[in-house]
Amino acid sequence: MRARPYFVCYPKGSESLTRLKRAAVCALSVFLTGCSALNFSVEGLVNAPKLTAEQSQIHEALIKSVGSNITLKYPRNGDHRSAYVIADIDDEPNDEAIVFYEYNTSGNDNGMRINVLDTDKDGQWYSVKELHGSGTDIDKVIISSVGQNKGKYVLVGYQNPSTDDKTLEVYSYSANTFSKIGTDNYSVLEMLDINSDGLNEIISVQKSVNPETEKVTAKTSMLVLDKGEIKRERTIEMCDNVASYVKATRGMLDKGRNAIFIDSLNAEGNVQTELVYFRYSTLQNPIQQRKEKLLPECTRPSGYYCNDVDGDTIIEIPSVKPMLGYENAVADEMLYMTTWNVYADFYKLEEKYTGYYSIPNGFFFAFPKRWTGMVTVRRDNDTGDVVCYKYSGNINTSNTELVRFCSDTKNKTQEKLKLGYEIVNTRGQMQYFVRFPKGTSEQLVPTIDEVKNNFYIID
């Protein structure tokens, strides 16, 4: 899955009623869009005017059970980003609601809470049970069946900002009974059918520190639920130079195998990728197994993460080298040529696309083959455009412009069109534009179709 930005809304104003209204509107926006928020009470959320009847009933039922002096807690990662997760967690026709919050009090009542609400025979919401949760924040929420186990489970990853370690708690809900059935620690947690047996498996990366040598090691395992216990199976080693894990991407290794691509930061602050998949009846991590060969190829500066560039479900691993003319540039002025690679059998990476990846603008342009060794890139300091030039052997004298790119919000479209730009792609409220030089016979200038066929939006 692709990484998402986090948004935080802060209520403003001097009067308490104004602050409450603004908090309610902001919290409602977060609730509907799946973003994170800070310190919004349920009471403020209930008073928001745009809540649906069902949502209002859930809020009112929670207040009736626990009171209004609480702060909602929002998952930071994963598919569920709301403090109110509405889903079917018991394989019955109606959905249930899972709510995360903490009390605005001191003493023994503080700490994370998870509450399940259900509907009675008349369709009215009520609180089933409140349980304590671990940590002070929520990493992610996963709702799924697990392996051969019957029914669905709620997996909640809790975290404490003071440490990288996270706590997994697994809950079940059946016959109006909500209970915790297991707990474990993790650094990376994902759910997918990694062995292609038609069932979902829990994949967990766990770091450990040797108390005598202080050496950090990590292992990846398949987690199995067995009579209220979480057991680790098919464990494999991970690279031992990881400082922290920053992103995990689920996708395909090829057309037939699911895999997890795990990006981490090493001690030097660079990003490196390991990938985990299932083969020969166990988990595999080829990067660690051939780290002398593959790890340097899978290491690059911060900001370059694995992605499904072209939307074919196969994940690409980026590698970079200085753009033509930037071989001796200082770090602040460096621009990179990015190659997106796919992992192939026999411990090798195969190039799929090579071109310029604009991280600030969120797009990648694959260079046409005829550009190989002939084109470089500069940023226009006045407009912020990404400009491709014919390379003359010196970056400062390469002035033959071939094409320029930029991105902006939809409300700037007419302004851009008047300046000679054309729309090359759109996602949400963002428009991506291209502009070609006028009155040139340069053969390296691409056509609009060539640009569209080689242009990719990167989340």
C-alpha positions, -999 to +999 in steps of 0.1 A: +000+000+000+011+035-006+022+058+020-002+086+030+004+120+045-007+129+080-028+160+086-033+177+120-061+202+126-058+228+154-089+247+166-084+284+170-103+313+185-106+330+219-141+320+229-148+285+242-179+280+221-160+291+189-132+267+197-156+239+202-174+245+169-141+247+151-128+216+167-160+197+157-157+208+121-121+199+120-127+165+137-155+158+112-132+165+083-106+142+098-133+115+104-145+116+068-111+118+051-092+094+073-065+118+086-049+121+120-060+146+146-051+159+181-073+164+212-108+164+199-136+154+224-165+132+214-188+159+226-174+183+200-177+157+173-214+149+181-223+185+178-209+187+143-239+194+120-229+172+091-228+139+108-251+112+094-279+098+116-259+066+121-227+084+130-245+105+155-261+075+171-226+059+175-213+091+191-242+094+215-240+057+225-203+061+233-209+092+254-237+075+272-213+047+281-180+065+289-189+102+292-177+131+270-144+138+288-123+119+263-099+124+234-102+105+202-071+086+190-064+081+153-044+053+136-013+067+119-009+041+093-028+013+075-061+012+057-082+024+087-074+060+097-104+070+117-109+069+155-143+053+146-137+022+125-171+009+112-168-027+098-181-062+101-159-079+127-181-109+135-193-122+101-229-112+108-250-090+085-246-057+104-215-037+109-199-029+143-180+002+154-146+002+170-136+034+188-102+045+201-098+072+228-082+081+261-097+098+291-088+134+299-081+126+335-050+118+355-044+088+377-054+052+371-080+060+345-055+074+319-042+054+289-055+040+256-090+026+254-107+005+227-145+002+227-168-020+205-203-008+198-230-029+182-267-025+173-296-042+192-327-057+175-342-022+171-311-010+153-299+012+182-262+015+189-249+005+223-214+000+239-206-037+242-173-035+261-143-012+268-108-026+271-074-011+279-049-008+250-011-007+251+010+024+243-001+060+239-008+060+201-022+037+174+001+026+146-025+007+125-057-014+126-062-045+106-095-064+103-093-098+087-096-135+090-063-152+099-051-184+084-072-214+091-089-198+121-126-192+118-141-158+119-125-123+118-100-107+141-092-072+150-054-065+150-044-033+167-008-020+167-001+004+195+030+025+198+048+047+222+065+078+207+096+073+229+105+040+213+104+023+178+089-009+193+052-014+188+028-037+205+003-059+187-029-069+204-053-093+187-090-091+196-120-113+187-157-104+188-184-131+188-217-137+205-216-101+220-183-109+237-152-087+229-119-100+242-082-098+238-067-132+227-030-125+222-002-099+223+032-095+208+059-069+199+068-058+163+086-032+142+067-040+110+033-056+107+014-065+075-014-088+066-016-106+032-019-140+015+019-144+012+019-181+003-010-178-022-032-204-004-063-182-004-059-172+033-044-142+049-013-145+070+002-121+096+038-111+087+058-094+115+093-080+117+107-080+152+139-062+163+159-073+193+190-060+211+217-081+226+221-067+262+258-076+263+270-065+229+241-040+221+240-055+186+206-050+169+192-079+150+158-085+133+137-114+121+106-118+101+080-144+109+045-156+101+024-152+131-001-180+140-030-178+164-032-209+185-056-212+215-051-176+226-014-175+219+006-158+191+033-181+178+060-174+153+067-197+124+090-198+093+113-172+108+140-157+086+168-132+093+168-095+083+198-073+077+215-063+109+224-027+100+189-012+103+183+019+125+146+021+120+119+008+096+100+035+078+077+019+052+063-015+042+047-019+008+025-049-001+025-060-037+036-085-063+071-098-068+060-110-102+027-121-117+024-150-094+039-142-060+028-118-032+056-100-013+063-073+012+089-047+003+104-032+035+122+001+034+144+011+064+170+037+074+205+025+081+230+042+105+241+066+077+205+078+071+202+061+037+171+041+027+176+004+020+151-022+008+146-058+018+118-080+004+101-110+019+081-136+000+072-173+003+089-200-016+101-236-009+076-238+020+091-209+039+098-172+039+126-158+018+146-126+020+170-126-009+185-092+000+198-105+033+208-138+018+230-121-008+235-088+010+271-083-003+258-082-038+222-069-035+222-045-005+244-019-022+220-020-052+190-015-029+205+014-009+200+051-019+194+085-003+164+092+020+131+099+002+133+072-024+109+045-014+096+014-032+064+019-052+042+004-078+051+030-104+030+019-133+000+003-114+006-033-125+008-045-088+045-054-092+066-033-069+097-015-081+128-008-061+145+026-069+182+031-074+199+064-081+230+079-096+240+116-103+222+131-133+245+141-162+266+171-151+260+166-114+288+141-107+306+166-085+277+185-071+273+192-034+244+175-016+221+205-017+224+209-055+224+172-064+199+159-088+196+121-094+187+099-123+163+073-109+161+037-121+131+016-110+141-021-108+122-053-103+136-083-085+142-113-107+151-149-097+188-158-091+194-127-069+194-100-095+176-067-102+163-059-136+159-023-149+123-014-158+123+024-161+150+051-160+144+088-158+138+117-135+118+113-103+106+146-088+099+139-052+086+174-044+062+173-074+053+136-070+059+124-105+084+103-125+092+108-162+108+078-179+134+090-204+129+078-240+156+054-251+169+080-276+177+103-246+202+079-231+234+098-223+221+129-240+197+147-216+200+162-182+176+181-158+176+215-140+151+231-118+139+266-129+144+287-097+118+313-108+089+289-116+099+257-098+095+238-131+115+206-138+132+213-171+149+187-194+179+200-215+201+185-242+234+178-224+264+197-239+290+183-216+286+210-190+255+215-169+259+253-169+260+255-207+233+230-215+206+254-225+187+236-253+154+231-236+134+200-246+104+200-223+094+213-188+071+199-162+052+213-132+022+205-110-005+227-094-040+226-081-070+225-104-079+261-097-047+272-115-055+252-147-067+282-168-037+302-157-013+275-168-031+269-201-027+306-210+010+303-204+013+275-230+012+245-207-008+213-215-024+189-190-005+156-190-022+139-160-046+145-131-050+130-096-075+143-071-071+181-070-037+181-085-030+187-122+003+179-139+014+201-168+039+200-196+052+227-219+072+223-251+096+249-266+083+268-296+099+271-330+125+244-326+136+215-349+156+197-322+150+160-327+152+152-289+120+172-282+093+146-273+057+146-285+028+150-262+019+113-267+055+103-258+053+124-226+019+109-216+031+073-222+062+079-200+047+100-172+038+084-139+023+099-107+041+086-075+022+088-042 
